[in-house]
Amino acid sequence: MACKNHPNAPSVAHCRRCDVAMCGMCTQFLDSGEYCEKCAGAMQTEAFVAIQSKKMNKPKDDVGRVVSQKNE
């Protein structure tokens, strides 16, 4: 099977998220697997949003400072 973006290049992987065929130049190698550029970017954005959301949901004092909890 050929790469979606480079029809003359053989695919070396399929995106773990959308299953598109990719050559070595198009493949984004992450710890969780191989992804296309679009899906890798979406995953990084989702991870960033999750981290920021977690920070926003931490308890705060009257001044707005994050209150530390004993089990953290």
All heavy atoms as an XYZ file, in Angstrom:
541
protein
N       0.844     -1.178      0.000
C       0.000      0.000      0.000
C       0.888      1.239      0.000
O       1.950      1.253      0.597
C      -0.919     -0.018      1.218
C      -1.864      1.168      1.255
S      -3.035      1.083      2.605
C      -4.299      0.132      1.821
N       0.441      2.290     -0.644
C       1.218      3.525     -0.757
C       0.804      4.541      0.309
O      -0.308      4.500      0.836
C       1.024      4.134     -2.139
N       1.711      5.447      0.571
C       1.454      6.556      1.496
C       0.346      7.447      0.928
O       0.300      7.704     -0.274
C       2.744      7.360      1.665
S       2.556      8.885      2.608
N      -0.522      7.933      1.792
C      -1.614      8.813      1.359
C      -1.078     10.105      0.753
O      -1.599     10.602     -0.241
C      -2.526      9.129      2.540
C      -3.664     10.062      2.184
C      -4.456     10.472      3.398
C      -5.507     11.484      2.971
N      -6.017     12.222      4.098
N      -0.034     10.655      1.344
C       0.512     11.942      0.889
C       1.554     11.798     -0.213
O       1.805     12.738     -0.955
C       1.129     12.707      2.061
C       0.111     13.038      3.116
O      -1.026     13.394      2.818
N       0.499     12.903      4.373
N       2.212     10.664     -0.268
C       3.272     10.415     -1.238
C       2.986      9.093     -1.957
O       3.483      8.044     -1.539
C       4.640     10.368     -0.541
C       4.933     11.588      0.247
N       4.854     11.617      1.625
C       5.299     12.832     -0.152
C       5.169     12.843      2.040
N       5.438     13.591      0.995
N       2.194      9.114     -3.021
C       1.757      7.889     -3.696
C       2.884      7.010     -4.234
O       2.691      5.813     -4.426
C       0.886      8.392     -4.844
C       0.628      9.823     -4.594
C       1.646     10.315     -3.624
N       4.066      7.581     -4.458
C       5.188      6.786     -4.965
C       5.998      6.131     -3.847
O       6.916      5.368     -4.118
C       6.109      7.647     -5.831
C       5.423      8.099     -7.104
O       4.558      7.403     -7.623
N       5.793      9.264     -7.598
N       5.664      6.462     -2.591
C       6.389      5.899     -1.447
C       5.552      4.809     -0.786
O       4.349      4.977     -0.589
C       6.696      7.005     -0.434
N       6.189      3.699     -0.450
C       5.438      2.637      0.234
C       5.102      3.043      1.664
O       5.843      3.796      2.298
C       6.404      1.451      0.221
C       7.756      2.062      0.117
C       7.583      3.333     -0.666
N       3.984      2.579      2.152
C       3.627      2.886      3.537
C       4.445      2.008      4.474
O       4.744      0.852      4.162
C       2.135      2.678      3.767
O       1.801      1.324      3.621
N       4.823      2.571      5.591
C       5.569      1.823      6.611
C       4.744      1.671      7.883
O       5.111      0.918      8.775
C       6.922      2.499      6.941
C       7.831      2.499      5.722
C       6.725      3.904      7.477
N       3.641      2.406      7.949
C       2.789      2.363      9.143
C       1.403      2.882      8.797
O       1.205      3.510      7.754
C       3.397      3.208     10.252
N       0.473      2.603      9.690
C      -0.877      3.156      9.597
C      -1.134      3.940     10.873
O      -0.744      3.510     11.959
C      -1.924      2.042      9.462
C      -1.970      1.461      8.095
N      -1.117      0.446      7.704
C      -2.738      1.750      7.033
C      -1.373      0.134      6.454
N      -2.357      0.905      6.017
N      -1.788      5.078     10.730
C      -2.102      5.902     11.887
C      -2.960      5.091     12.851
O      -3.951      4.477     12.456
C      -2.852      7.161     11.445
S      -3.361      8.218     12.831
N      -2.560      5.105     14.084
C      -3.268      4.339     15.109
C      -4.664      4.897     15.371
O      -5.531      4.195     15.860
C      -2.438      4.380     16.391
C      -2.843      3.405     17.409
C      -1.790      3.309     18.472
N      -2.168      2.209     19.349
C      -1.427      1.767     20.302
N      -0.255      2.304     20.528
N      -1.841      0.780     21.048
N      -4.877      6.148     15.031
C      -6.148      6.802     15.313
C      -7.092      6.799     14.109
O      -8.266      6.506     14.252
C      -5.866      8.231     15.771
C      -7.030      8.942     16.340
C      -6.563     10.225     16.975
N      -7.691     10.979     17.468
C      -7.602     12.060     18.164
N      -6.415     12.542     18.465
N      -8.667     12.687     18.577
N      -6.601      7.116     12.918
C      -7.477      7.213     11.744
C      -7.183      6.154     10.681
O      -7.860      6.109      9.665
C      -7.409      8.610     11.142
S      -5.858      8.986     10.300
N      -6.153      5.354     10.897
C      -5.786      4.221     10.042
C      -5.314      4.617      8.646
O      -5.332      3.816      7.724
C      -6.939      3.217      9.951
C      -6.453      1.843      9.538
O      -5.368      1.438      9.993
O      -7.157      1.187      8.744
N      -4.860      5.839      8.438
C      -4.343      6.264      7.136
C      -2.946      5.667      6.936
O      -2.175      5.535      7.888
C      -4.328      7.808      7.017
C      -3.303      8.445      7.922
C      -4.087      8.236      5.591
N      -2.633      5.283      5.695
C      -1.316      4.730      5.361
C      -0.297      5.860      5.268
O      -0.588      6.917      4.697
C      -1.388      3.978      4.044
N       0.905      5.643      5.838
C       1.927      6.692      5.873
C       3.298      6.127      5.547
O       3.622      5.005      5.927
C       2.005      7.313      7.277
C       0.713      7.820      7.825
S       0.862      8.241      9.577
C       1.076      6.625     10.316
N       4.114      6.947      4.858
C       5.518      6.585      4.635
C       6.321      7.042      5.858
O       5.774      7.666      6.776
C       6.031      7.249      3.356
S       6.173      9.045      3.431
N       7.604      6.779      5.852
C       8.446      7.166      6.984
C       8.525      8.664      7.209
O       8.677      9.119      8.343
N       8.412      9.452      6.139
C       8.471     10.914      6.288
C       7.195     11.472      6.919
O       7.228     12.496      7.577
C       8.703     11.578      4.936
C      10.090     11.340      4.386
S      10.357     12.105      2.784
C      10.031     13.801      3.129
N       6.085     10.814      6.713
C       4.797     11.306      7.219
C       4.466     10.788      8.616
O       3.621     11.347      9.299
C       3.672     10.904      6.269
S       3.757     11.727      4.673
N       5.115      9.715      9.033
C       4.782      9.074     10.301
C       5.326      9.864     11.480
O       6.494     10.241     11.507
C       5.343      7.637     10.339
O       4.849      6.925      9.208
C       4.937      6.917     11.597
N       4.463     10.120     12.449
C       4.843     10.748     13.712
C       4.966      9.623     14.739
O       3.979      8.965     15.061
C       3.779     11.756     14.161
C       3.508     12.851     13.151
C       4.674     13.799     13.033
O       5.220     14.262     14.034
N       5.058     14.104     11.814
N       6.180      9.367     15.212
C       6.420      8.285     16.154
C       6.295      8.829     17.578
O       7.135      9.589     18.038
C       7.806      7.682     15.934
C       7.964      7.050     14.574
C       8.513      7.759     13.523
C       7.536      5.751     14.359
C       8.653      7.179     12.265
C       7.673      5.165     13.106
C       8.229      5.877     12.058
N       5.226      8.459     18.266
C       5.005      8.872     19.647
C       5.149      7.661     20.559
O       5.166      6.518     20.093
C       3.603      9.468     19.800
C       3.261     10.640     18.879
C       1.831     11.091     19.118
C       4.228     11.793     19.080
N       5.240      7.886     21.853
C       5.361      6.782     22.807
C       4.188      5.812     22.699
O       4.346      4.616     22.914
C       5.443      7.312     24.240
C       6.741      8.043     24.513
O       7.729      7.810     23.778
O       6.776      8.847     25.457
N       3.027      6.325     22.359
C       1.822      5.485     22.300
C       1.597      4.841     20.939
O       0.606      4.147     20.736
C       0.600      6.310     22.691
O       0.491      7.448     21.861
N       2.479      5.087     19.955
C       2.336      4.457     18.652
C       2.650      5.409     17.510
O       3.191      6.490     17.708
N       2.282      5.001     16.302
C       2.521      5.804     15.103
C       1.235      6.527     14.709
O       0.166      5.925     14.685
C       2.978      4.915     13.938
C       4.324      4.265     14.157
C       4.247      2.987     14.958
O       3.187      2.348     14.959
O       5.248      2.634     15.598
N       1.377      7.823     14.379
C       0.221      8.651     14.048
C       0.539      9.540     12.850
O       1.696      9.884     12.619
C      -0.165      9.540     15.234
C      -0.595      8.751     16.445
C       0.328      8.354     17.397
C      -1.922      8.386     16.622
C      -0.056      7.619     18.504
C      -2.317      7.658     17.719
C      -1.387      7.273     18.654
O      -1.772      6.533     19.744
N      -0.513      9.937     12.125
C      -0.343     10.928     11.070
C      -0.159     12.291     11.738
O      -0.422     12.455     12.939
C      -1.545     10.926     10.112
S      -3.089     11.519     10.822
N       0.282     13.265     10.968
C       0.547     14.587     11.526
C      -0.697     15.210     12.148
O      -0.646     15.788     13.232
C       1.107     15.497     10.432
C       1.560     16.843     10.939
C       2.216     17.689      9.865
O       2.350     17.227      8.717
O       2.587     18.822     10.181
N      -1.826     15.072     11.477
C      -3.081     15.650     11.972
C      -3.489     15.034     13.315
O      -3.819     15.755     14.263
C      -4.179     15.438     10.938
C      -5.500     16.031     11.310
C      -6.519     15.810     10.193
C      -7.888     16.344     10.582
N      -8.875     16.098      9.537
N      -3.447     13.720     13.406
C      -3.847     13.051     14.644
C      -2.843     13.287     15.770
O      -3.227     13.445     16.929
C      -4.047     11.557     14.400
S      -5.520     11.183     13.413
N      -1.553     13.325     15.441
C      -0.536     13.595     16.462
C      -0.749     14.988     17.049
O      -0.677     15.176     18.264
C       0.862     13.471     15.871
N      -1.037     15.961     16.198
C      -1.308     17.320     16.678
C      -2.551     17.366     17.542
O      -2.579     18.042     18.581
N      -3.589     16.649     17.134
C      -4.829     16.618     17.913
C      -4.592     15.981     19.281
O      -5.107     16.469     20.298
C      -5.903     15.855     17.159
N      -3.788     14.926     19.309
C      -3.505     14.270     20.591
C      -2.714     15.180     21.522
O      -2.963     15.216     22.727
C      -2.744     12.968     20.349
C      -3.609     11.908     19.720
S      -2.742     10.364     19.486
C      -2.289      9.959     21.153
N      -1.764     15.918     20.973
C      -0.989     16.843     21.797
C      -1.878     17.961     22.341
O      -1.754     18.352     23.499
C       0.178     17.407     21.004
C       1.235     16.365     20.721
C       2.329     16.857     19.785
O       2.141     17.787     19.023
N       3.475     16.202     19.837
N      -2.799     18.443     21.518
C      -3.736     19.476     21.970
C      -4.643     18.929     23.063
O      -4.870     19.593     24.081
C      -4.582     19.992     20.787
O      -3.706     20.559     19.813
C      -5.600     21.022     21.234
N      -5.160     17.720     22.870
C      -6.028     17.102     23.877
C      -5.298     16.908     25.200
O      -5.858     17.138     26.270
C      -6.555     15.766     23.365
C      -7.557     15.916     22.239
C      -7.847     14.616     21.512
O      -7.325     13.549     21.911
O      -8.602     14.673     20.525
N      -4.031     16.493     25.137
C      -3.243     16.301     26.352
C      -3.021     17.636     27.060
O      -3.147     17.726     28.292
C      -1.904     15.650     26.020
N      -2.734     18.691     26.295
C      -2.538     20.015     26.871
C      -3.814     20.501     27.553
O      -3.778     20.992     28.683
C      -2.110     21.005     25.785
C      -2.000     22.421     26.269
C      -0.898     22.836     26.990
C      -3.010     23.344     26.007
C      -0.795     24.140     27.448
C      -2.908     24.641     26.454
C      -1.804     25.040     27.177
N      -4.946     20.340     26.881
C      -6.229     20.778     27.446
C      -6.537     20.001     28.725
O      -7.007     20.576     29.712
C      -7.360     20.630     26.405
C      -8.721     20.813     27.045
C      -7.166     21.622     25.275
N      -6.259     18.710     28.734
C      -6.515     17.899     29.925
C      -5.679     18.385     31.107
O      -6.179     18.489     32.230
C      -6.223     16.430     29.633
N      -4.408     18.705     30.848
C      -3.529     19.197     31.914
C      -4.018     20.543     32.431
O      -4.095     20.780     33.643
C      -2.068     19.298     31.423
C      -1.502     17.898     31.216
C      -1.200     20.096     32.395
C      -0.182     17.871     30.467
N      -4.372     21.440     31.521
C      -4.843     22.756     31.936
C      -6.161     22.658     32.701
O      -6.384     23.367     33.675
C      -5.003     23.681     30.719
C      -3.701     23.980     30.004
C      -2.638     24.559     30.917
O      -2.891     25.442     31.715
N      -1.430     24.033     30.824
N      -7.047     21.771     32.270
C      -8.330     21.576     32.951
C      -8.109     21.054     34.357
O      -8.784     21.474     35.294
C      -9.211     20.601     32.171
O      -9.550     21.146     30.931
N      -7.150     20.131     34.485
C      -6.849     19.582     35.803
C      -6.331     20.682     36.729
O      -6.709     20.745     37.893
C      -5.812     18.469     35.667
C      -5.568     17.705     36.932
C      -4.629     16.540     36.697
C      -4.387     15.802     37.991
N      -3.476     14.682     37.814
N      -5.489     21.567     36.202
C      -4.972     22.682     37.000
C      -6.098     23.609     37.427
O      -6.118     24.099     38.553
C      -3.952     23.487     36.190
C      -2.627     22.817     36.014
C      -1.704     23.714     35.214
C      -0.387     23.071     34.920
N       0.478     23.945     34.103
N      -7.047     23.857     36.546
C      -8.144     24.778     36.850
C      -9.095     24.206     37.890
O      -9.757     24.957     38.605
C      -8.927     25.104     35.574
C      -8.140     25.942     34.596
S      -9.055     26.282     33.093
C     -10.342     27.338     33.736
N      -9.167     22.894     37.988
C     -10.106     22.266     38.912
C      -9.536     22.035     40.300
O     -10.216     21.498     41.155
C     -10.595     20.935     38.320
C     -11.467     21.160     37.109
O     -12.178     22.154     37.029
N     -11.412     20.244     36.163
N      -8.292     22.461     40.531
C      -7.701     22.304     41.860
C      -8.298     23.351     42.803
O      -8.590     24.468     42.402
C      -6.182     22.463     41.804
C      -5.508     21.295     41.144
C      -4.020     21.365     41.309
C      -3.399     20.111     40.715
N      -1.965     20.092     40.904
N      -8.485     22.981     44.078
C      -9.051     23.931     45.042
C      -8.131     25.137     45.241
O      -6.914     25.011     45.245
C      -9.177     23.114     46.323
C      -8.465     21.837     46.101
C      -8.189     21.700     44.648
N      -8.751     26.309     45.397
C      -7.994     27.553     45.570
C      -8.430     28.252     46.848
O      -9.549     28.091     47.311
C      -8.219     28.460     44.357
C      -7.694     27.857     43.066
C      -7.963     28.739     41.884
C      -7.388     28.188     40.614
N      -7.872     26.926     40.183
N      -7.512     29.050     47.401
C      -7.854     29.815     48.596
C      -8.569     31.104     48.200
O      -8.870     31.325     47.032
C      -6.604     30.090     49.443
C      -5.576     30.959     48.738
O      -5.889     31.540     47.682
O      -4.441     31.059     49.240
N      -8.831     31.988     49.161
C      -9.573     33.226     48.903
C      -8.845     34.172     47.951
O      -9.461     35.005     47.307
C      -9.863     33.954     50.215
C     -10.800     33.171     51.110
O     -11.571     32.343     50.565
O     -10.765     33.373     52.341
N      -7.532     34.045     47.852
C      -6.740     34.916     46.997
C      -6.600     34.337     45.590
O      -6.196     35.026     44.665
C      -5.338     35.136     47.626
C      -4.488     36.083     46.806
C      -5.467     35.641     49.044
N      -6.941     33.063     45.404
C      -6.842     32.434     44.110
C      -5.645     31.522     43.949
O      -5.399     30.991     42.876
N      -4.887     31.332     45.040
C      -3.741     30.434     44.988
C      -4.213     28.989     45.156
O      -5.139     28.721     45.925
C      -2.744     30.764     46.090
C      -2.119     32.142     45.935
C      -1.238     32.434     47.105
N      -2.097     32.533     48.290
C      -1.830     33.253     49.356
N      -0.719     33.934     49.427
N      -2.651     33.291     50.371
N      -3.538     28.084     44.444
C      -3.891     26.669     44.553
C      -3.529     26.175     45.952
O      -2.438     26.411     46.442
C      -3.145     25.842     43.482
C      -3.387     24.349     43.681
C      -3.589     26.254     42.100
N      -4.485     25.510     46.575
C      -4.275     24.964     47.911
C      -3.679     23.583     47.755
O      -4.217     22.739     47.041
C      -5.627     24.870     48.670
C      -5.428     24.231     50.034
C      -6.264     26.240     48.796
N      -2.530     23.354     48.410
C      -1.902     22.035     48.295
C      -2.693     21.028     49.118
O      -3.255     21.342     50.165
C      -0.451     22.089     48.770
O      -0.401     22.431     50.135
N      -2.732     19.815     48.598
C      -3.432     18.742     49.287
C      -2.410     17.724     49.743
O      -1.381     17.521     49.098
C      -4.468     18.094     48.366
C      -5.558     19.084     47.968
C      -6.553     18.464     46.995
O      -6.323     17.377     46.472
N      -7.640     19.160     46.763
N      -2.685     17.033     50.830
C      -1.723     16.110     51.426
C      -1.393     14.931     50.528
O      -0.285     14.450     50.529
C      -2.244     15.598     52.764
C      -2.306     16.646     53.822
C      -2.815     16.087     55.107
C      -2.909     17.191     56.157
N      -3.380     16.681     57.435
N      -2.338     14.441     49.714
C      -2.077     13.261     48.906
C      -1.485     13.575     47.537
O      -1.426     12.738     46.691
C      -3.360     12.430     48.742
C      -4.488     13.243     48.129
O      -4.354     14.429     47.926
N      -5.616     12.587     47.875
N      -1.006     14.758     47.305
C      -0.352     15.102     46.025
C       1.142     15.058     46.147
O       1.725     15.301     47.102
C      -0.782     16.490     45.565
C      -2.188     16.482     45.025
C      -2.514     17.806     44.363
O      -1.658     18.346     43.629
O      -3.611     18.291     44.577
